[in-house]
Amino acid sequence: MGIAMTILVFIFVLGTMIIIHEFGHFAVAKLLKIRVETFSVGFGPRLFGFRRGDTDYRVSIIPLGGYVKMKGENVDEQLTGAPDEFLSRPKWQRFSVAIAGPGLNILTALIIPAVAAMISFQVPAYVVQPVVVGSVVPGSPAAQLGLQPGDRIVDFRGVRDPLWQDVELKITANPNQQIPIVVERNGTRLSMTLVPAGHRADGEIIGDAGIIPEFPKDYVEVNAVTEGSPAQAAGLRRGDKIVTFNGHEVPNFPWLSSAIQYNGERPATLTILRDGQKLELTTTPRIDPDGKARIGFSPVWRNIPMQKSRKSLIEAIKYSVAKNYELIVITKDVFAQILARERSVRDSLAGPIGIAKVSGQAAERGWESLFALMGFLSLNLGIFNLLPIPVLDGGVIFMLLIEAVLGLFGLPFTMALREKMNQVGLVILLLIMGFVIYNDVSKYILPSDQSPPQTQQIQPANK
């Protein structure tokens, strides 16, 4: 997808999330008859808009957020005590206005997957099946642990009889973290500790264990070879069928792609089938700017079996709640790893450039992926705004709590104290914004770390 289209998709995604968030504040304020002076998508000088009643609806020049300005909500205003001023209202009403924005974002995150599941619930068939190992990538954590095709994972970090959808996301989110598993093999259960390797992809560090599901077994046929790539230099051609990689039989493309990643920038041997004859080629994968090891060809795609169904309303709600809860748990795990200095902040956070990139990639995959991303971003936007940082919604709620506690002791929550807290909150927010933007620029525009993928050495807990 081109840069212009990526920007348009980014504006649509971010703009929609902002409008939903601010509409929550706006709707509750209007319902409580608090005067809303401005509804802005974006910050800074006004670009265009219109006025209706007491409210100026506008689009502002910096498209990285938005705000609803209510009468009498800022301490530097001339407060008169009029009933339509925000600070004149009871605490429960101010709380209701503050919670409405992130609340509507979280509600949106629940609605999107629920509606999608009721319209057309389509997933690869394997993700709703038990975790039976189809193949193991050489050199991967799974290979070093001794996992074998046919092994079934019956316990994954305390989850009994997990499905592939329970396991894949947790592996991705936990690079270099110990994960206790129980494997069933020929009627015997073995306790092991799996440590996913950390691989760089699209500027992020993601976990990978080298476990491939039971995909249909087929040769990987070359559809096209990239100009100037290692594959072209090795003599790979369209129509070639890749039979082995470094002496290991190639069962499918996901296995081969993962094997190339673990091989890194070391010479590799391919056995190919061309016109009924087997040939051996030697190539050295190259680490691309996105951090992935590639040899430079695209395969003839074999469709992965899909499962299609429509869920009932109750099933869709349960599914949506479960998916969002899983995302919250994984987000918590990521931040716990950051605080424990087990994961780099740089490799874990994405700002506007990162969001624009994944928005474009999601749009290329189709509307289902794009709306799934919007649901994920809406959930994160809602949770972020609940942080107790003054100037965020959570900060407003935090100050209401302070006001209530001081009131129990007959002490006032002065305008001066409120103003100082808002100033501190603004500085914190600006520092966060500055960091994520700098982080984005260093990762996506001026990348400096393109080291080959690393594999974590591991040992079984029990043999």
C-alpha positions in Angstrom: 0.0 0.0 0.0 1.3 3.4 -0.9 2.2 6.1 1.6 -0.8 8.4 0.6 -3.3 5.5 1.1 -1.6 4.5 4.4 -2.0 8.1 5.6 -5.7 8.1 4.6 -6.3 4.8 6.4 -4.5 6.1 9.5 -6.6 9.2 9.5 -9.8 7.2 9.2 -8.7 4.8 12.0 -7.4 7.4 14.5 -10.1 9.9 13.6 -12.9 7.3 14.2 -11.4 6.4 17.6 -11.1 10.0 18.6 -14.6 10.9 17.6 -16.0 7.9 19.5 -14.0 8.9 22.6 -15.0 12.6 22.5 -18.6 11.8 21.7 -18.8 9.9 25.0 -17.8 13.1 26.9 -20.0 15.3 24.6 -23.2 13.2 24.9 -23.1 12.9 28.7 -22.3 16.6 29.2 -25.2 17.5 26.9 -27.5 15.1 28.8 -26.5 16.7 32.1 -27.0 20.2 30.5 -23.4 21.2 30.9 -22.5 23.7 28.2 -20.1 22.3 25.6 -18.1 25.1 23.9 -15.9 23.1 21.5 -15.8 19.6 20.0 -12.5 19.3 18.3 -10.9 16.4 16.3 -7.2 17.3 16.6 -5.3 19.9 18.6 -4.0 23.3 17.9 -5.3 26.0 15.5 -8.8 25.4 13.9 -8.7 24.3 10.3 -12.4 24.3 9.5 -15.8 23.5 11.1 -19.2 24.9 11.9 -21.1 26.2 14.9 -24.4 24.9 16.0 -26.0 26.3 19.2 -23.3 26.8 21.9 -20.8 24.4 20.3 -18.0 25.0 17.8 -17.5 21.7 15.9 -14.0 21.8 14.4 -11.1 19.9 12.9 -7.8 21.2 14.2 -4.3 21.1 12.6 -2.6 18.4 14.7 -4.4 15.1 14.1 -3.0 13.2 17.1 -6.0 13.5 19.4 -9.0 15.6 20.2 -10.9 17.2 23.0 -14.3 18.5 24.2 -14.1 21.9 25.9 -16.8 22.5 28.5 -17.7 25.8 30.0 -15.9 26.3 33.4 -13.7 23.2 33.3 -10.4 25.0 33.4 -9.1 26.7 36.5 -7.8 29.7 34.5 -11.2 30.6 33.4 -13.4 33.3 34.9 -15.7 31.0 36.9 -19.1 32.4 37.9 -20.7 29.4 39.5 -23.3 29.2 36.8 -25.2 25.9 36.7 -24.0 25.1 33.2 -20.3 25.2 34.2 -18.5 21.9 34.6 -16.8 22.7 38.0 -20.2 23.8 39.4 -21.7 20.3 39.0 -21.8 17.6 41.7 -18.9 15.1 41.8 -21.0 12.3 40.4 -21.9 14.3 37.3 -18.2 15.3 36.7 -17.3 11.6 37.2 -19.9 10.6 34.7 -18.6 13.0 32.0 -15.0 11.9 32.6 -15.7 8.2 32.5 -17.9 8.4 29.4 -15.1 8.8 26.9 -12.9 5.8 27.8 -16.1 3.9 28.6 -17.4 4.4 25.1 -14.0 3.3 23.7 -14.1 0.1 25.8 -17.7 -0.5 24.7 -16.6 -0.1 21.0 -13.8 -2.6 21.6 -16.5 -5.1 22.8 -19.0 -4.3 20.0 -16.6 -4.7 17.0 -15.6 -8.4 17.5 -19.2 -9.3 18.6 -20.8 -7.8 15.5 -18.1 -9.3 13.3 -18.7 -12.8 14.8 -22.5 -12.5 14.2 -22.0 -11.4 10.6 -19.3 -13.8 9.5 -17.1 -15.6 11.9 -14.2 -16.8 9.8 -10.9 -18.1 11.2 -8.3 -20.6 10.1 -9.6 -23.9 11.1 -6.6 -24.9 13.1 -6.9 -22.0 15.6 -10.0 -23.6 17.2 -8.4 -27.0 17.4 -6.2 -28.6 20.2 -2.5 -27.8 20.0 -1.1 -30.7 18.2 2.4 -30.2 16.8 2.5 -30.6 13.1 6.2 -29.9 12.5 9.1 -28.3 14.4 11.5 -25.8 13.0 15.2 -26.8 13.3 17.2 -24.6 15.7 14.0 -23.2 17.4 13.1 -23.4 21.1 10.7 -26.2 20.3 13.4 -28.2 18.6 15.9 -27.6 21.4 13.2 -28.6 23.9 12.7 -31.9 22.1 9.1 -31.4 20.9 8.1 -33.7 18.1 5.4 -33.9 15.5 2.3 -35.4 17.0 3.0 -34.1 20.5 -0.1 -32.4 22.1 0.2 -29.5 24.5 -2.4 -30.3 27.2 -1.4 -27.5 29.6 0.0 -24.1 28.6 0.9 -21.8 31.5 -2.0 -23.2 33.6 -4.6 -23.3 30.8 -5.7 -26.9 30.4 -6.5 -28.3 26.9 -5.6 -25.1 25.2 -6.5 -24.3 21.6 -4.1 -22.8 19.1 -5.8 -19.4 19.5 -4.9 -19.6 23.2 -1.3 -20.3 22.6 -0.2 -18.3 19.5 -0.8 -14.8 21.0 0.8 -15.7 24.3 3.9 -17.0 22.6 4.1 -13.8 20.5 3.8 -11.5 23.5 6.3 -13.4 25.7 9.7 -13.5 24.0 12.5 -14.9 26.2 10.0 -15.6 29.0 9.7 -19.0 30.7 6.3 -20.7 30.0 5.5 -24.0 31.8 3.8 -26.5 29.5 2.7 -30.1 29.7 3.1 -32.3 26.6 1.3 -35.6 26.0 3.3 -38.0 23.9 2.2 -41.7 23.4 0.1 -41.6 26.5 2.8 -40.1 28.7 2.8 -36.6 30.0 6.0 -34.5 30.2 6.4 -31.3 32.1 8.7 -28.8 30.2 9.6 -25.1 30.2 9.3 -23.4 26.8 11.2 -20.1 26.3 10.1 -18.4 23.0 12.9 -16.8 21.0 12.8 -13.1 20.5 12.7 -12.1 16.8 12.6 -8.6 15.3 9.7 -7.9 12.9 8.4 -4.5 11.8 10.4 -2.7 14.5 9.0 -4.9 17.3 10.4 -7.9 19.2 8.0 -10.8 19.1 8.1 -14.3 20.5 8.4 -17.4 18.4 8.7 -21.0 19.5 9.1 -22.8 16.1 6.0 -24.9 16.5 4.0 -25.3 13.3 0.3 -26.6 13.3 -0.8 -29.5 11.2 -1.1 -27.7 7.9 -1.7 -29.7 4.7 1.7 -31.2 3.6 2.9 -29.9 0.2 6.0 -28.7 -1.5 6.6 -25.0 -1.6 6.4 -23.8 -5.2 8.1 -20.6 -6.2 5.7 -18.1 -7.8 8.1 -15.2 -8.3 11.7 -14.3 -7.4 12.6 -10.8 -6.2 15.0 -8.9 -8.4 18.5 -8.6 -6.8 17.6 -11.1 -4.0 19.7 -13.9 -2.6 17.2 -16.3 -4.2 17.9 -14.8 -7.6 21.7 -15.0 -7.1 21.4 -18.7 -6.1 19.5 -19.4 -9.4 16.0 -20.0 -7.9 13.3 -19.8 -10.6 9.6 -19.5 -11.0 8.0 -23.0 -10.9 10.8 -24.6 -8.7 9.5 -26.7 -5.9 11.6 -26.5 -2.7 11.9 -30.0 -1.2 14.4 -29.5 1.6 16.1 -26.7 3.5 19.5 -27.5 5.1 18.7 -31.2 4.7 15.3 -31.0 6.4 12.1 -31.8 4.5 10.0 -28.7 3.8 6.4 -29.6 4.8 4.8 -26.2 4.0 5.6 -22.5 3.6 5.0 -21.4 7.3 7.7 -23.9 8.3 10.1 -22.7 5.6 9.6 -19.0 6.5 10.3 -19.8 10.1 13.3 -21.9 9.3 14.8 -19.1 7.2 14.3 -16.8 10.2 16.1 -19.1 12.6 18.9 -19.6 10.0 19.6 -15.9 9.8 22.5 -14.6 7.7 24.2 -18.0 7.4 24.6 -20.0 4.2 21.7 -22.4 3.6 21.2 -25.3 1.2 18.0 -25.7 -0.8 17.0 -28.9 -2.6 14.6 -28.1 -5.4 12.6 -30.0 -7.9 12.9 -28.6 -11.4 11.5 -30.4 -14.5 11.5 -33.7 -12.6 15.1 -33.4 -11.5 16.5 -32.6 -8.0 19.0 -29.8 -7.8 20.9 -28.3 -4.9 21.3 -24.5 -4.5 23.2 -22.5 -1.9 21.9 -19.1 -0.7 22.5 -16.7 2.2 19.4 -15.1 3.6 19.4 -11.3 4.0 18.0 -9.3 6.9 15.5 -6.8 5.5 14.9 -3.4 7.0 11.8 -4.8 8.8 14.1 -7.2 10.7 13.1 -10.4 9.0 15.5 -12.9 7.3 14.5 -13.5 3.7 15.9 -15.1 0.6 13.6 -13.2 -1.7 10.8 -15.1 -3.3 7.0 -15.4 -3.1 5.3 -18.8 -3.1 2.3 -20.1 -4.9 -0.2 -19.7 -2.0 -2.0 -22.7 -0.8 -5.3 -21.8 1.0 -5.3 -22.7 4.6 -8.5 -24.5 5.6 -11.0 -22.0 7.1 -13.8 -22.4 9.5 -16.9 -20.2 8.8 -19.9 -19.7 11.0 -22.2 -17.1 12.5 -22.4 -16.8 16.3 -25.6 -16.1 18.2 -25.8 -12.8 20.1 -24.9 -14.5 23.4 -22.1 -16.5 21.9 -20.7 -13.3 20.1 -20.8 -11.4 23.4 -19.0 -14.1 25.3 -16.4 -14.4 22.5 -15.8 -10.6 22.5 -15.4 -10.4 26.2 -13.0 -13.3 26.2 -10.9 -11.8 23.4 -10.7 -8.4 25.0 -9.9 -9.9 28.4 -7.1 -11.9 26.7 -5.7 -8.6 25.2 -5.8 -6.9 28.6 -3.9 -9.8 30.2 -1.3 -9.8 27.5 -0.9 -6.0 27.7 -0.4 -6.4 31.5 2.2 -9.1 30.9 4.1 -6.8 28.4 4.2 -3.9 30.9 5.2 -6.2 33.7 8.2 -7.4 31.5 9.1 -3.7 30.8 9.0 -2.9 34.6 11.1 -6.0 35.3 13.6 -4.8 32.6 13.0 -8.1 30.7 11.6 -6.2 27.6 12.8 -3.0 26.0 10.3 0.0 26.0 11.6 0.8 22.5 10.5 -2.6 21.2 7.1 -2.6 22.9 5.5 0.8 22.2 4.2 2.3 19.0 3.2 5.9 18.3 1.5 7.5 15.3 4.0 6.2 12.7 3.8 2.7 14.0 0.0 2.9 14.2 -0.1 4.2 10.6 2.1 1.3 9.4 0.0 -1.4 11.0 -3.2 0.4 9.9 -2.0 0.2 6.2 -1.1 -3.5 6.7 -4.5 -4.3 8.2 -6.3 -2.5 5.4 -4.4 -4.6 2.8 -5.6 -7.8 4.5 -9.3 -6.7 4.4 -12.0 -5.0 6.4 -12.0 -7.7 9.0 -8.4 -7.1 9.9 -8.9 -3.3 9.8 -11.9 -3.4 12.2 -10.1 -5.8 14.5 -7.3 -3.4 14.7 -9.7 -0.5 15.4 -11.2 -2.6 18.2 -7.8 -3.2 19.7 -6.8 0.5 19.5 -10.1 1.5 21.0 -9.5 -0.8 24.0 -6.0 0.6 24.5 -7.2 4.2 24.0 -9.9 3.7 26.7 -7.4 2.1 29.2 -4.7 4.7 28.5 -7.1 7.5 29.2 -8.0 5.9 32.6 -4.4 6.4 33.8 -4.4 8.7 36.9 -2.5 11.5 35.1 -4.0 15.0 35.4 -5.3 16.2 32.0 -6.3 12.7 31.1 -9.8 11.4 32.1 -8.3 9.2 34.7 -6.6 12.3 36.1 -10.0 14.0 36.4 -11.3 11.0 38.3 -8.2 10.9 40.5 -8.7 14.6 41.4 -12.4 14.0 42.1 -11.2 11.3 44.6 -8.8 13.7 46.2 -11.5 16.3 46.4 -13.9 13.8 48.1 -11.2 12.7 50.6 -10.3 16.2 51.5 -13.9 17.0 51.9 -14.3 14.3 54.6 -11.8 16.3 56.7 -13.4 19.7 55.9 -10.5 20.7 53.7 -10.9 22.5 50.3 -9.4 21.3 47.1 -8.1 24.7 46.0 -7.9 26.0 42.5 -4.2 26.6 42.9 -3.6 22.9 43.8 -5.8 21.8 40.9 -3.8 24.0 38.5 -0.4 22.7 39.7 -1.6 19.1 39.3 -2.8 19.9 35.8 0.6 21.4 34.9 2.4 18.4 36.2 0.1 16.1 34.2 0.6 18.1 31.0 4.4 17.8 31.4 4.1 14.1 31.9 1.8 13.7 28.9 4.1 15.8 26.7 7.1 13.7 27.7 5.2 10.5 26.9 4.2 11.9 23.5 7.7 13.1 22.8 9.1 9.7 23.7 6.7 7.6 21.5 7.3 9.9 18.5 11.1 9.8 18.9 10.8 6.0 19.4 8.8 5.8 16.1 11.3 7.8 14.2 14.2 5.7 15.5 12.4 2.4 14.7 10.7 3.1 11.4 12.6 6.1 9.8 16.1 5.8 11.1 16.4 2.1 12.2 19.8 1.3 13.6 19.4 -2.3 14.9 19.1 -4.9 12.2 20.9 -7.7 13.9 20.0 -11.2 12.8 17.3 -13.0 14.8 18.5 -14.7 18.0 17.3 -18.0 19.5 17.1 -18.4 23.3 18.9 -21.5 24.5 16.5 -23.6 26.7 16.4 -26.9 28.6 13.5 -29.1 29.6 12.3 -28.9 33.2 11.8 -32.6 33.3 13.0 -35.4 30.9 
